[in-house]
Amino acid sequence: MASVPEPVSGERVSHSPSEPVEHLRTVLSRAAIPSWRRLLIYSFLFALFVFVSGLMLDYTLLIHKDSPLATVEISDALAGLLAGVLFLRVLLANRTRRERILHRVQMINEMNDRIRNALQVIQFTVHSNPAQAKQVSEIDHAVKRIQTALDELPRV
C-alpha cells in the first residue's frame, strides 16, 4: 500500500478544488476583517471583475477586426449590463435579508403575545386561592419581571 508523502514544512497541500474558495471565505470572514473593510474589498473585486471583463471583450472584438467605435460601444453596453445584473443580485439579496429579519421580528411579537396571555392565566389561577399569599406575591413579582423584559422587546 502506497503512503502519502508528508508535506514539506510551509508547503500547502490542496485537498479539493474548492479549497482556495474556502480559504478566501475564511480570509474575508466577519472575524478576520471589519464589515466596512470587507465591503471595500468586495467593491474593489467587483470593479476589477467588470474592468477585466471589459478588457477581454475589447480584445475579442478587436481581434475580429470590428471598428474601434463599435468595439467601444458593444463593450460598454455589455459591461454596463454585467454591472446592472450583479447590482440587481445584490439588491435582491438585501431584500431577502430584510424580509427574513421582518419575519423574525413578527415571530418575536407573536411569542410576546402568547407569553403575556399565559402569564395572565397564571396570575388569575394563583389569585383564586388566597390561602397561599407568599407564593402569590412571589409569582406576581416573577410575572412583573417577565412583563418588563417583554416590554423591552421591539414591536413592529
Backbone as a chain_set.jsonl record, in Angstrom:
{"seq": "MASVPEPVSGERVSHSPSEPVEHLRTVLSRAAIPSWRRLLIYSFLFALFVFVSGLMLDYTLLIHKDSPLATVEISDALAGLLAGVLFLRVLLANRTRRERILHRVQMINEMNDRIRNALQVIQFTVHSNPAQAKQVSEIDHAVKRIQTALDELPRV", "coords": {"N": [[0.84, -1.158, 0.0], [0.634, 2.157, -0.915], [2.043, 5.009, 0.601], [1.06, 8.306, 1.546], [3.063, 11.06, 0.837], [4.486, 13.179, 3.293], [3.891, 16.679, 3.654], [6.315, 19.19, 2.917], [7.67, 21.416, 5.323], [5.805, 24.398, 5.566], [4.798, 24.077, 3.052], [1.889, 24.035, 1.098], [-0.838, 21.876, 0.963], [-3.212, 20.875, -1.321], [-6.466, 19.775, -0.966], [-8.919, 19.681, -2.176], [-10.742, 20.982, -5.034], [-12.205, 23.206, -4.233], [-10.879, 24.363, -2.17], [-9.254, 26.799, -2.347], [-11.333, 28.664, -2.563], [-12.66, 28.332, -0.142], [-10.599, 29.154, 1.522], [-10.45, 31.862, 0.793], [-12.977, 32.67, 1.683], [-12.574, 32.308, 4.399], [-10.596, 34.196, 4.895], [-11.997, 36.509, 4.292], [-13.908, 36.462, 6.225], [-16.201, 37.377, 8.871], [-14.904, 37.597, 11.305], [-12.26, 38.021, 10.637], [-11.973, 40.422, 9.116], [-13.148, 43.744, 9.495], [-16.549, 44.892, 8.885], [-16.815, 47.204, 7.178], [-14.386, 47.265, 5.846], [-14.502, 44.843, 4.549], [-16.606, 45.356, 2.792], [-15.376, 47.299, 1.204], [-13.374, 45.742, 0.028], [-14.947, 43.868, -1.394], [-16.199, 45.651, -3.148], [-14.005, 46.626, -4.579], [-13.133, 44.21, -5.763], [-15.361, 43.669, -7.348], [-15.339, 45.884, -9.103], [-12.879, 45.396, -10.33], [-13.469, 42.974, -11.588], [-15.459, 43.777, -13.451], [-13.903, 45.538, -14.972], [-11.856, 43.838, -16.033], [-13.471, 42.066, -17.45], [-14.491, 43.819, -19.376], [-12.086, 44.507, -20.687], [-11.362, 42.003, -21.766], [-13.505, 41.599, -23.507], [-13.171, 43.814, -25.223], [-10.695, 43.129, -26.376], [-11.387, 40.72, -27.636], [-13.289, 41.633, -29.521], [-11.724, 43.4, -31.024], [-9.893, 41.668, -32.169], [-11.438, 40.4, -34.054], [-11.554, 42.278, -35.981], [-13.403, 44.379, -35.846], [-14.828, 47.69, -36.001], [-13.222, 50.331, -34.154], [-15.005, 52.096, -32.843], [-17.45, 50.67, -32.772], [-16.559, 48.541, -31.237], [-16.005, 49.754, -28.75], [-18.571, 50.709, -28.084], [-20.14, 48.332, -27.958], [-18.705, 46.937, -26.03], [-18.919, 48.68, -23.796], [-21.705, 48.634, -23.45], [-22.184, 45.914, -22.806], [-20.579, 45.659, -20.507], [-21.886, 47.453, -18.832], [-24.371, 46.155, -18.693], [-23.583, 43.795, -17.407], [-22.686, 44.866, -14.959], [-25.119, 45.924, -14.07], [-26.71, 43.594, -13.783], [-25.292, 42.226, -11.769], [-25.521, 44.109, -9.72], [-28.285, 44.077, -9.374], [-28.565, 41.517, -8.317], [-27.332, 41.926, -5.844], [-29.129, 43.759, -4.696], [-31.457, 42.164, -4.588], [-30.6, 40.163, -2.822], [-30.273, 41.699, -0.536], [-32.92, 42.51, -0.112], [-34.099, 40.028, 0.448], [-32.779, 39.406, 2.822], [-33.749, 41.485, 4.483], [-36.478, 40.777, 4.498], [-36.337, 38.331, 5.85], [-35.455, 39.208, 8.375], [-37.633, 40.821, 9.117], [-39.608, 38.851, 9.276], [-38.623, 37.361, 11.448], [-38.855, 39.281, 13.512], [-41.62, 39.584, 13.548], [-42.329, 37.029, 14.412], [-41.241, 37.124, 16.986], [-42.922, 39.071, 18.091], [-45.373, 37.681, 18.042], [-44.766, 35.577, 19.798], [-44.353, 37.082, 22.083], [-46.962, 38.034, 22.599], [-48.253, 35.566, 23.095], [-46.879, 34.689, 25.392], [-47.58, 36.711, 27.195], [-50.349, 36.227, 27.367], [-50.333, 33.669, 28.538], [-49.181, 34.323, 30.991], [-51.197, 35.88, 32.125], [-53.181, 33.949, 32.582], [-51.837, 32.39, 34.491], [-51.6, 34.258, 36.588], [-54.335, 34.763, 37.221], [-55.132, 32.223, 38.008], [-53.536, 31.731, 40.278], [-54.345, 33.793, 41.988], [-56.863, 32.977, 42.639], [-56.793, 31.335, 44.82], [-56.509, 32.408, 47.853], [-55.19, 31.502, 50.13], [-52.528, 31.005, 49.872], [-50.622, 33.231, 50.19], [-47.914, 34.08, 50.263], [-46.729, 32.667, 48.135], [-48.244, 33.708, 46.082], [-47.405, 36.385, 46.04], [-44.726, 36.036, 45.29], [-45.031, 34.888, 42.755], [-46.383, 36.994, 41.492], [-44.337, 38.911, 41.511], [-42.433, 37.635, 39.857], [-43.901, 37.508, 37.47], [-44.146, 40.24, 36.916], [-41.458, 40.855, 36.413], [-41.03, 39.322, 34.092], [-42.867, 40.548, 32.372], [-41.743, 43.097, 32.234], [-39.368, 42.497, 30.907], [-40.467, 41.639, 28.481], [-41.606, 44.004, 27.613], [-39.389, 45.407, 26.832], [-38.721, 44.336, 24.406], [-38.623, 44.897, 20.853], [-41.393, 46.284, 19.048], [-43.326, 45.729, 16.147]], "CA": [[0.0, 0.0, 0.0], [1.461, 3.355, -1.031], [1.751, 6.018, 1.614], [1.045, 9.679, 1.051], [4.218, 11.762, 1.392], [4.224, 14.306, 4.183], [4.297, 17.934, 3.035], [7.479, 19.888, 3.455], [7.197, 22.498, 6.191], [5.473, 25.619, 4.835], [4.188, 23.736, 1.769], [0.446, 23.905, 1.19], [-1.362, 20.715, 0.261], [-4.584, 21.101, -1.721], [-7.239, 18.56, -0.839], [-10.079, 19.728, -3.05], [-10.73, 22.167, -5.894], [-12.85, 24.347, -3.608], [-10.079, 24.842, -1.038], [-8.937, 28.23, -2.446], [-12.546, 29.435, -2.3], [-12.856, 28.28, 1.31], [-9.561, 29.998, 2.114], [-10.868, 33.245, 0.573], [-14.084, 32.924, 2.604], [-12.009, 32.428, 5.739], [-9.899, 35.486, 4.971], [-12.998, 37.567, 4.255], [-14.937, 36.195, 7.225], [-16.521, 38.503, 9.757], [-13.931, 37.703, 12.391], [-10.957, 38.429, 10.126], [-11.959, 41.784, 8.588], [-14.361, 44.501, 9.846], [-17.532, 44.92, 7.801], [-16.579, 48.262, 6.183], [-13.244, 46.856, 5.016], [-14.989, 43.766, 3.702], [-17.355, 45.994, 1.722], [-14.406, 47.916, 0.292], [-12.725, 44.665, -0.735], [-15.921, 43.368, -2.362], [-16.388, 46.684, -4.171], [-12.818, 46.616, -5.423], [-13.163, 42.986, -6.571], [-16.412, 43.839, -8.351], [-14.829, 46.821, -10.111], [-11.832, 44.695, -11.067], [-14.138, 41.991, -12.439], [-16.07, 44.482, -14.58], [-12.816, 46.063, -15.793], [-11.225, 42.725, -16.755], [-14.452, 41.586, -18.436], [-14.489, 44.787, -20.474], [-10.837, 44.349, -21.442], [-11.428, 40.766, -22.552], [-14.456, 41.825, -24.582], [-12.497, 44.706, -26.177], [-9.671, 42.349, -27.069], [-12.073, 39.776, -28.522], [-13.896, 42.355, -30.638], [-10.671, 43.967, -31.879], [-9.281, 40.573, -32.937], [-12.323, 40.116, -35.192], [-11.432, 43.424, -36.903], [-14.534, 45.302, -35.802], [-14.371, 49.078, -35.903], [-12.985, 50.714, -32.755], [-16.202, 52.703, -32.272], [-18.38, 49.577, -32.461], [-15.969, 47.776, -30.135], [-16.203, 50.504, -27.505], [-19.998, 50.752, -27.77], [-20.577, 46.989, -27.546], [-18.029, 46.628, -24.764], [-19.529, 49.472, -22.735], [-23.07, 48.14, -23.222], [-22.132, 44.63, -22.103], [-20.042, 45.898, -19.166], [-22.989, 48.057, -18.077], [-25.343, 45.089, -18.449], [-22.993, 42.93, -16.381], [-22.733, 45.584, -13.676], [-26.526, 46.01, -13.673], [-27.164, 42.272, -13.32], [-24.668, 41.953, -10.476], [-26.122, 45.024, -8.743], [-29.617, 43.543, -9.117], [-28.406, 40.385, -7.384], [-27.056, 42.493, -4.521], [-30.386, 44.314, -4.19], [-32.352, 41.055, -4.25], [-30.086, 39.527, -1.609], [-30.573, 42.619, 0.565], [-34.359, 42.426, 0.122], [-34.346, 38.738, 1.103], [-32.286, 39.542, 4.194], [-34.705, 42.321, 5.2], [-37.707, 40.003, 4.701], [-36.058, 37.358, 6.91], [-35.418, 39.933, 9.642], [-39.005, 41.204, 9.419], [-40.292, 37.619, 9.693], [-38.169, 37.053, 12.81], [-39.437, 40.247, 14.439], [-43.04, 39.233, 13.668], [-42.398, 35.842, 15.266], [-40.993, 37.583, 18.354], [-44.151, 39.731, 18.542], [-46.363, 36.642, 18.311], [-44.368, 34.891, 21.026], [-44.59, 38.051, 23.144], [-48.392, 37.983, 22.912], [-48.565, 34.256, 23.689], [-46.333, 34.657, 26.754], [-48.419, 37.577, 28.027], [-51.611, 35.523, 27.611], [-50.067, 32.605, 29.506], [-48.955, 34.959, 32.289], [-52.492, 36.28, 32.673], [-53.818, 32.731, 33.092], [-51.134, 32.03, 35.73], [-51.966, 35.213, 37.635], [-55.716, 34.551, 37.637], [-55.21, 30.944, 38.701], [-52.888, 31.876, 41.576], [-55.133, 34.69, 42.827], [-58.126, 32.331, 43.008], [-56.586, 30.656, 46.102], [-55.852, 33.405, 48.701], [-54.512, 30.88, 51.264], [-51.082, 30.931, 49.596], [-50.278, 34.632, 49.958], [-46.484, 34.235, 49.973], [-46.499, 32.18, 46.772], [-48.89, 34.652, 45.169], [-46.553, 37.567, 45.894], [-43.547, 35.638, 44.513], [-45.455, 34.728, 41.357], [-46.635, 38.347, 40.971], [-43.041, 39.538, 41.279], [-41.849, 36.979, 38.675], [-44.691, 37.935, 36.313], [-43.764, 41.629, 36.615], [-40.126, 40.828, 35.782], [-41.194, 38.813, 32.717], [-43.538, 41.587, 31.581], [-40.752, 44.16, 31.995], [-38.475, 42.007, 29.849], [-41.224, 41.636, 27.227], [-41.789, 45.406, 27.197], [-38.153, 45.882, 26.227], [-38.611, 43.811, 23.044], [-39.162, 45.831, 19.862], [-42.7, 45.963, 18.443], [-43.446, 46.143, 14.745]], "C": [[0.897, 1.237, 0.0], [1.06, 4.364, 0.033], [1.827, 7.395, 0.973], [2.229, 10.401, 1.67], [3.772, 12.939, 2.237], [4.653, 15.6, 3.486], [5.519, 18.521, 3.726], [6.959, 21.065, 4.263], [6.997, 23.766, 5.375], [4.801, 25.336, 3.501], [2.706, 23.511, 1.985], [-0.018, 22.725, 0.367], [-2.828, 20.988, -0.047], [-5.333, 19.783, -1.678], [-8.44, 18.54, -1.76], [-10.002, 20.982, -3.908], [-11.342, 23.394, -5.23], [-12.032, 24.92, -2.451], [-9.678, 26.307, -1.174], [-10.151, 29.108, -2.155], [-12.82, 29.474, -0.799], [-11.827, 29.16, 2.018], [-9.933, 31.475, 1.966], [-12.022, 33.595, 1.506], [-13.572, 33.096, 4.03], [-11.338, 33.779, 5.913], [-10.91, 36.627, 5.043], [-14.096, 37.364, 5.29], [-15.11, 37.397, 8.146], [-15.473, 38.698, 10.831], [-12.606, 38.28, 11.897], [-10.908, 39.906, 9.744], [-13.239, 42.499, 9.021], [-15.27, 44.677, 8.636], [-17.253, 46.012, 6.771], [-15.389, 47.914, 5.299], [-13.664, 45.748, 4.056], [-15.774, 44.345, 2.523], [-16.43, 46.667, 0.714], [-13.723, 46.86, -0.575], [-13.676, 44.116, -1.781], [-16.138, 44.374, -3.485], [-15.209, 46.71, -5.135], [-12.811, 45.378, -6.322], [-14.223, 43.068, -7.659], [-15.939, 44.757, -9.474], [-13.752, 46.158, -10.964], [-12.437, 43.674, -12.027], [-14.763, 42.663, -13.661], [-14.991, 45.012, -15.52], [-12.177, 44.955, -16.642], [-12.186, 42.159, -17.794], [-14.509, 42.519, -19.636], [-13.238, 44.689, -21.323], [-10.874, 43.103, -22.324], [-12.381, 40.921, -23.732], [-13.856, 42.749, -25.64], [-11.492, 43.928, -27.021], [-10.317, 41.39, -28.069], [-12.66, 40.493, -29.731], [-12.834, 42.942, -31.577], [-9.969, 42.894, -32.698], [-10.111, 40.272, -34.18], [-12.417, 41.292, -36.155], [-12.69, 44.277, -36.967], [-13.987, 46.717, -35.686], [-14.177, 49.444, -34.434], [-14.222, 51.325, -32.09], [-17.215, 51.63, -31.881], [-17.868, 48.747, -31.284], [-16.221, 48.459, -28.802], [-17.679, 50.499, -27.112], [-20.503, 49.399, -27.268], [-19.97, 46.633, -26.195], [-18.653, 47.387, -23.599], [-20.941, 48.972, -22.41], [-23.05, 46.831, -22.437], [-21.549, 44.777, -20.691], [-21.118, 46.528, -18.275], [-24.06, 47.032, -17.736], [-24.845, 44.152, -17.347], [-23.059, 43.594, -15.011], [-24.171, 45.68, -13.175], [-27.054, 44.694, -13.13], [-26.57, 41.957, -11.951], [-25.238, 42.858, -9.385], [-27.537, 44.572, -8.386], [-29.546, 42.373, -8.145], [-28.126, 40.875, -5.97], [-28.337, 43.045, -3.903], [-31.36, 43.208, -3.782], [-31.904, 40.331, -2.988], [-30.394, 40.392, -0.389], [-32.064, 42.574, 0.909], [-34.705, 41.13, 0.859], [-33.918, 38.798, 2.564], [-33.253, 40.366, 5.035], [-36.003, 41.565, 5.485], [-37.517, 38.961, 5.802], [-36.065, 38.025, 8.28], [-36.83, 40.335, 10.063], [-39.805, 39.996, 9.9], [-39.902, 37.244, 11.123], [-38.783, 37.989, 13.831], [-40.925, 39.965, 14.623], [-43.226, 37.994, 14.544], [-42.182, 36.22, 16.727], [-42.245, 38.258, 18.909], [-45.239, 38.713, 18.874], [-46.04, 35.895, 19.599], [-44.6, 35.798, 22.237], [-46.057, 38.005, 23.573], [-48.775, 36.667, 23.584], [-48.075, 34.177, 25.138], [-47.174, 35.525, 27.676], [-49.756, 36.905, 28.345], [-51.428, 34.417, 28.647], [-49.838, 33.184, 30.896], [-50.266, 35.4, 32.935], [-53.217, 35.081, 33.275], [-53.181, 32.326, 34.42], [-51.544, 32.965, 36.863], [-53.39, 34.982, 38.127], [-55.869, 33.256, 38.412], [-54.641, 31.064, 40.112], [-53.739, 32.736, 42.505], [-56.466, 34.074, 43.245], [-58.019, 31.606, 44.353], [-55.82, 31.604, 47.032], [-55.088, 32.802, 49.879], [-52.994, 30.858, 51.08], [-50.54, 32.327, 49.26], [-48.806, 34.822, 49.607], [-46.165, 33.796, 48.546], [-47.104, 33.132, 45.753], [-47.996, 35.873, 44.965], [-45.277, 37.235, 45.1], [-43.889, 35.488, 43.035], [-45.742, 36.087, 40.738], [-45.328, 39.063, 40.637], [-42.376, 38.955, 40.025], [-42.577, 37.41, 37.403], [-44.323, 39.37, 35.927], [-42.391, 41.694, 35.945], [-40.228, 40.356, 34.333], [-41.846, 39.884, 31.844], [-42.592, 42.757, 31.287], [-39.8, 43.749, 30.884], [-39.186, 42.012, 28.498], [-41.446, 43.046, 26.715], [-40.554, 45.966, 26.51], [-37.953, 45.365, 24.803], [-39.205, 44.804, 22.057], [-40.502, 45.345, 19.327], [-42.714, 46.509, 17.02], [-44.895, 46.393, 14.422]], "O": [[1.81, 1.349, 0.818], [-0.123, 4.544, 0.322], [2.55, 7.618, 0.002], [2.4, 10.371, 2.889], [2.79, 13.609, 1.92], [5.674, 15.617, 2.797], [5.722, 18.372, 4.931], [5.927, 21.647, 3.929], [7.867, 24.172, 4.604], [4.282, 26.258, 2.871], [2.309, 22.863, 2.954], [0.363, 22.584, -0.795], [-3.605, 21.297, 0.857], [-4.904, 18.794, -2.273], [-8.934, 17.463, -2.093], [-9.295, 21.932, -3.571], [-11.031, 24.519, -5.622], [-12.467, 25.879, -1.815], [-9.753, 27.027, -0.178], [-10.013, 30.18, -1.564], [-13.168, 30.519, -0.251], [-12.148, 29.832, 2.998], [-9.754, 32.255, 2.902], [-12.054, 34.692, 2.063], [-14.078, 33.931, 4.78], [-11.489, 34.43, 6.947], [-10.703, 37.599, 5.77], [-15.123, 38.041, 5.231], [-14.276, 38.303, 8.187], [-15.181, 39.827, 11.226], [-11.904, 38.954, 12.652], [-9.913, 40.578, 10.014], [-14.32, 41.917, 8.924], [-14.812, 44.619, 7.495], [-17.44, 45.768, 5.579], [-15.391, 48.241, 4.112], [-13.238, 45.715, 2.902], [-15.629, 43.885, 1.391], [-16.673, 46.611, -0.491], [-13.519, 47.067, -1.772], [-13.282, 43.913, -2.929], [-16.249, 43.99, -4.649], [-15.387, 46.804, -6.349], [-12.514, 45.481, -7.513], [-14.007, 42.589, -8.772], [-16.117, 44.449, -10.652], [-13.72, 46.34, -12.181], [-11.966, 43.527, -13.154], [-14.614, 42.174, -14.78], [-15.147, 44.942, -16.739], [-11.983, 45.132, -17.845], [-11.768, 41.81, -18.899], [-14.569, 42.066, -20.779], [-13.313, 44.777, -22.549], [-10.468, 43.143, -23.485], [-12.103, 40.435, -24.828], [-14.015, 42.497, -26.834], [-11.458, 44.066, -28.244], [-9.858, 41.261, -29.203], [-12.539, 40.005, -30.855], [-13.031, 42.973, -32.792], [-9.497, 43.169, -33.801], [-9.567, 39.932, -35.23], [-13.267, 41.3, -37.046], [-13.012, 44.835, -38.016], [-12.829, 46.919, -35.318], [-14.883, 48.93, -33.567], [-14.461, 51.098, -30.904], [-17.775, 51.673, -30.786], [-18.648, 48.304, -30.441], [-16.608, 47.808, -27.832], [-18.007, 50.306, -25.942], [-21.215, 49.333, -26.266], [-20.649, 46.09, -25.323], [-18.891, 46.813, -22.537], [-21.326, 48.894, -21.244], [-23.827, 46.665, -21.497], [-21.989, 44.085, -19.773], [-21.242, 46.176, -17.102], [-24.597, 47.032, -16.628], [-25.608, 43.768, -16.46], [-23.44, 42.965, -14.024], [-24.416, 45.532, -11.978], [-27.767, 44.676, -12.126], [-27.277, 41.472, -11.067], [-25.418, 42.42, -8.249], [-27.946, 44.671, -7.23], [-30.382, 42.257, -7.249], [-28.627, 40.301, -5.004], [-28.602, 42.826, -2.721], [-32.014, 43.308, -2.744], [-32.735, 39.929, -2.174], [-30.738, 39.871, 0.672], [-32.431, 42.598, 2.083], [-35.513, 41.139, 1.788], [-34.621, 38.295, 3.441], [-33.551, 40.0, 6.172], [-36.569, 41.688, 6.571], [-38.426, 38.728, 6.599], [-36.613, 37.479, 9.237], [-37.188, 40.206, 11.234], [-40.596, 40.112, 10.836], [-40.757, 36.854, 11.918], [-39.193, 37.549, 14.906], [-41.443, 40.09, 15.733], [-44.173, 37.921, 15.327], [-42.863, 35.698, 17.61], [-42.598, 38.045, 20.069], [-45.946, 38.861, 19.871], [-46.933, 35.613, 20.399], [-45.002, 35.323, 23.3], [-46.36, 37.945, 24.765], [-49.544, 36.665, 24.546], [-48.777, 33.658, 26.006], [-47.456, 35.135, 28.81], [-50.244, 37.003, 29.471], [-52.267, 34.246, 29.532], [-50.263, 32.587, 31.885], [-50.426, 35.305, 34.151], [-53.801, 35.183, 34.354], [-53.883, 31.963, 35.363], [-51.807, 32.511, 37.977], [-53.631, 35.002, 39.334], [-56.645, 33.189, 39.366], [-55.232, 30.535, 41.054], [-53.843, 32.435, 43.695], [-57.134, 34.611, 44.129], [-59.04, 31.293, 44.965], [-54.589, 31.607, 47.006], [-54.389, 33.538, 50.575], [-52.259, 30.704, 52.056], [-50.053, 32.555, 48.153], [-48.479, 35.638, 48.745], [-45.42, 34.471, 47.834], [-46.538, 33.338, 44.68], [-47.846, 36.347, 43.838], [-44.802, 38.064, 44.324], [-43.125, 35.913, 42.169], [-45.388, 36.323, 39.583], [-45.223, 39.736, 39.612], [-41.816, 39.699, 39.221], [-41.944, 37.651, 36.376], [-44.202, 39.681, 34.742], [-42.179, 42.485, 35.025], [-39.587, 40.923, 33.448], [-41.425, 40.102, 30.708], [-42.644, 43.339, 30.203], [-39.463, 44.557, 30.018], [-38.58, 42.35, 27.481], [-41.473, 43.265, 25.504], [-40.651, 46.89, 25.702], [-37.116, 45.888, 24.067], [-40.182, 45.482, 22.374], [-40.72, 44.143, 19.172], [-42.193, 47.587, 16.734], [-45.223, 46.753, 13.292]]}, "num_chains": 1, "name": "protein.A"}
